[in-house]
Amino acid sequence: MSWWNEIYSYFDPVVFEIFGLKVHWYGIMYVIALLLALFLAKYFAKKSKFPFSDEMLERYFIWVEIGVILGARLGYILIYSNAQIFYLTHPWEIFNPFYNGEFVGISGMSYHGALIGFIISTLLFCKKYKENLWLLLDLVSLSVPLAYAFGRIGNFLNQELFGKITEAPWGIYVNGVLRHPSQIYEAFLEGVLIFIILVFYKKFKKFNGELICIYIILYSSMRFISEIFRQPDAQLGIYFGFSMGQILSFLMFILGVIIYYYHLKKYKQAIKKI
């Protein structure tokens, strides 16, 4: 038995406490993810000659973060939480970081809810500032994956979203039961691997919107695979042999394919006219 198997027994999710407020590794990883996404957006905007200034990206960053946080929290409550009625009748509790007078932070975020919030905020931003929607989304596809990996690492350090029971030697003991470190699988498959693929492929990009479509297709595929090793949410369980994450990923995959072929068709038509 190695130190890795028992890492949860001696690793504290709380980094430090100041004035009674606990700062968790998850929060730090989340901040790193946000800042890294903005840094990568600026980097690729310059390197790959996207027509977006640093000032514009910083403004967009604020819009997107509001949309992502609202979408992620509301998505979790509506899709994964078993307390929808409570939150709908007590909406002020949705973002209340205190419980019984103690600061506990806000837990419970949904990626698919964050995606919806992201889409809405991006559409509104592009409409207001008259930016090229699909070109901006292509830049986003290069900026998000690597940053996303830190979010999943945050889940691992926060000791949440556990994997299924396993006998693999790299499993992690959770309450005396050996489980897959599914958060790490997701960090690699849904984050690092997708980032590498998109950075390599961007030189072959044919039309605006292609990179974001490929990201959607890749993410949904990798998430579907990752869910095989992840313990389903207890309050939701399994539907026809699939978890809620797999069902949503399948729908996301179909949407990505449809949008991709829509753009591909327009691209081929434009080529024929030349």
C-alpha positions in Angstrom: 0.0 0.0 0.0 1.5 3.3 -1.1 1.1 6.9 0.1 -1.0 7.5 -2.9 -3.7 5.0 -1.9 -4.0 6.6 1.5 -3.6 10.3 0.4 -7.1 11.3 1.7 -6.2 10.1 5.2 -3.6 12.8 5.7 -4.4 15.4 3.1 -6.5 18.3 4.4 -8.8 19.9 1.8 -8.5 23.2 3.8 -5.3 25.1 3.0 -5.5 27.6 5.8 -8.0 29.5 7.9 -8.2 33.2 8.3 -10.6 35.1 10.6 -12.7 32.0 10.8 -13.0 31.6 7.0 -11.6 28.3 5.6 -9.7 28.5 2.3 -10.0 25.2 0.4 -7.7 23.8 -2.2 -10.8 23.6 -4.5 -11.2 27.4 -4.3 -7.5 28.0 -5.1 -7.7 25.5 -8.1 -10.8 27.3 -9.3 -9.1 30.7 -9.2 -6.0 29.2 -11.0 -8.4 27.8 -13.7 -10.0 31.2 -14.3 -6.7 33.1 -14.5 -5.2 30.4 -16.7 -8.1 30.5 -19.1 -7.8 34.3 -19.5 -4.0 34.1 -19.9 -4.3 31.4 -22.6 -7.0 33.5 -24.4 -4.7 36.4 -24.6 -1.7 34.2 -25.6 -3.5 32.5 -28.4 -5.2 35.7 -29.5 -1.7 37.1 -30.2 0.0 34.0 -31.4 -2.7 32.8 -33.7 -3.8 36.3 -34.7 -7.3 36.4 -33.4 -8.7 40.0 -33.8 -9.4 40.5 -30.1 -7.6 42.9 -27.8 -6.6 42.2 -24.2 -9.1 44.8 -23.0 -11.9 43.1 -24.9 -11.0 39.7 -23.6 -10.9 41.0 -20.0 -14.4 42.5 -20.5 -15.6 39.2 -22.0 -14.0 37.3 -19.1 -16.2 39.1 -16.6 -19.4 38.5 -18.6 -18.6 34.8 -19.0 -17.7 34.3 -15.4 -21.0 35.7 -14.3 -22.8 33.4 -16.7 -20.7 30.3 -15.8 -21.2 30.7 -12.1 -24.9 31.3 -12.3 -25.4 28.5 -14.8 -23.2 26.0 -12.9 -25.0 26.6 -9.6 -28.5 26.7 -11.0 -27.7 23.7 -13.2 -26.6 21.7 -10.2 -29.7 22.6 -8.3 -32.1 21.8 -11.1 -30.3 18.6 -12.4 -28.3 17.0 -9.6 -29.7 18.3 -6.3 -32.5 16.6 -4.4 -33.6 19.8 -2.8 -35.1 21.7 -5.8 -38.2 22.6 -3.9 -36.3 24.0 -1.0 -34.1 26.2 -3.3 -37.0 27.3 -5.4 -38.9 28.4 -2.3 -35.8 29.8 -0.7 -33.9 31.4 -3.6 -31.7 33.5 -1.3 -30.1 30.2 -0.1 -28.7 29.3 -3.6 -25.6 31.4 -3.1 -25.5 31.5 0.7 -22.0 30.4 1.8 -23.1 30.1 5.5 -24.7 27.2 7.2 -25.9 27.5 10.8 -23.8 30.6 11.1 -20.6 28.9 9.9 -18.9 29.8 6.6 -18.9 26.6 4.5 -18.6 28.1 1.0 -20.8 27.1 -1.9 -20.7 23.5 -3.1 -22.5 21.9 -6.0 -21.7 23.0 -9.5 -22.7 21.5 -12.8 -20.5 21.6 -15.9 -23.5 21.3 -18.3 -25.3 24.1 -16.4 -22.1 26.2 -16.6 -22.1 25.5 -20.4 -25.6 26.9 -20.8 -24.7 30.0 -18.7 -21.5 30.4 -20.8 -23.5 30.2 -24.1 -26.1 32.7 -23.0 -23.5 35.2 -21.7 -21.4 34.8 -24.9 -24.4 35.4 -27.1 -25.4 38.6 -25.2 -21.8 39.8 -25.2 -21.3 39.4 -28.9 -24.6 41.0 -29.6 -23.8 44.0 -27.4 -20.2 44.5 -28.7 -20.8 43.2 -32.2 -18.0 40.6 -32.0 -17.7 37.6 -34.3 -19.4 34.8 -32.3 -17.8 31.7 -33.9 -14.3 33.2 -34.0 -14.5 34.1 -30.3 -15.8 30.6 -29.5 -12.8 29.1 -31.4 -10.5 31.1 -29.2 -12.4 29.9 -26.1 -12.0 26.2 -27.2 -8.2 26.7 -27.0 -8.3 28.5 -23.7 -10.7 26.4 -21.6 -9.5 22.7 -21.7 -6.2 23.1 -19.8 -7.8 25.4 -17.3 -10.6 22.9 -16.8 -8.1 20.3 -15.7 -7.4 22.4 -12.6 -11.1 22.4 -11.8 -11.1 18.6 -11.8 -7.9 18.5 -9.7 -9.7 20.8 -7.3 -12.5 18.2 -7.1 -9.9 15.6 -6.2 -8.2 17.7 -3.6 -11.7 18.6 -2.1 -12.4 14.8 -1.8 -15.6 14.8 -3.9 -17.0 13.2 -7.0 -15.5 9.9 -6.2 -14.9 7.0 -8.6 -16.4 3.6 -8.5 -15.0 0.8 -6.4 -11.8 -0.8 -8.0 -9.0 -3.2 -7.4 -6.5 -1.1 -9.4 -3.3 -0.5 -7.6 -3.6 3.3 -8.2 -7.0 3.5 -6.5 -7.7 5.9 -3.6 -9.1 4.8 -0.3 -12.4 6.6 0.5 -13.8 5.7 3.9 -11.9 2.4 3.7 -13.0 1.5 0.2 -10.6 1.6 -2.8 -12.0 3.7 -5.6 -10.9 5.0 -9.0 -9.4 8.5 -8.8 -12.0 9.5 -11.5 -11.3 13.2 -11.0 -7.8 12.7 -12.2 -9.0 10.7 -15.2 -11.3 13.6 -16.1 -8.6 16.2 -15.6 -6.5 14.3 -18.2 -9.1 13.1 -20.7 -11.4 16.2 -20.6 -8.7 18.7 -20.1 -5.1 18.0 -21.0 -5.7 15.6 -23.9 -8.3 17.8 -25.5 -6.0 20.8 -25.2 -3.2 19.0 -26.9 -5.5 17.8 -29.7 -6.9 21.3 -30.4 -3.6 23.1 -30.2 -2.3 20.6 -32.8 -5.4 20.8 -35.0 -5.8 24.6 -35.1 -3.3 25.0 -38.0 -5.7 22.9 -40.1 -8.8 24.9 -39.2 -11.0 25.5 -42.3 -13.8 27.7 -41.0 -14.8 29.8 -38.0 -16.6 27.7 -35.5 -14.7 24.5 -36.3 -12.6 24.4 -33.2 -15.5 24.9 -30.8 -17.4 22.2 -32.5 -14.5 19.8 -32.2 -14.1 20.8 -28.6 -17.8 20.0 -27.9 -17.5 16.6 -29.7 -14.3 15.7 -27.9 -15.4 16.9 -24.5 -18.7 15.0 -24.6 -16.9 11.8 -25.8 -14.3 12.0 -23.0 -16.9 12.8 -20.4 -18.9 9.8 -21.5 -15.9 7.6 -21.1 -14.9 9.2 -17.7 -18.4 8.5 -16.4 -17.7 4.8 -16.7 -15.3 5.1 -13.7 -17.2 7.8 -11.8 -19.6 6.9 -9.0 -23.1 8.1 -10.2 -24.8 10.7 -8.1 -26.7 8.9 -5.3 -29.8 11.0 -5.7 -30.0 10.4 -9.4 -28.7 6.9 -10.0 -28.7 5.2 -13.4 -31.1 5.5 -16.3 -31.3 2.6 -18.7 -27.7 1.8 -17.8 -26.4 5.3 -18.2 -25.6 8.1 -15.7 -27.0 11.6 -16.0 -23.6 12.8 -17.0 -23.5 10.3 -19.9 -27.0 11.2 -21.0 -26.2 14.9 -21.1 -22.8 14.2 -22.8 -24.6 12.2 -25.5 -27.0 15.1 -26.2 -24.0 17.5 -26.2 -22.2 15.2 -28.7 -25.2 15.2 -31.1 -25.5 19.0 -30.8 -21.8 19.3 -31.6 -22.0 17.1 -34.7 -25.1 18.9 -36.0 -23.4 22.4 -35.6 -20.2 21.1 -37.2 -21.9 19.7 -40.3 -24.0 22.9 -40.6 -20.8 25.0 -40.7 -19.0 22.5 -43.0 -21.9 22.6 -45.4 -21.8 26.4 -45.5 -18.0 26.3 -46.0 -18.3 23.9 -49.0 -20.9 26.0 -50.5 -18.7 29.1 -50.2 -15.8 27.2 -51.8 -17.9 26.3 -54.8 -18.8 29.9 -55.4 -15.2 30.9 -55.6 
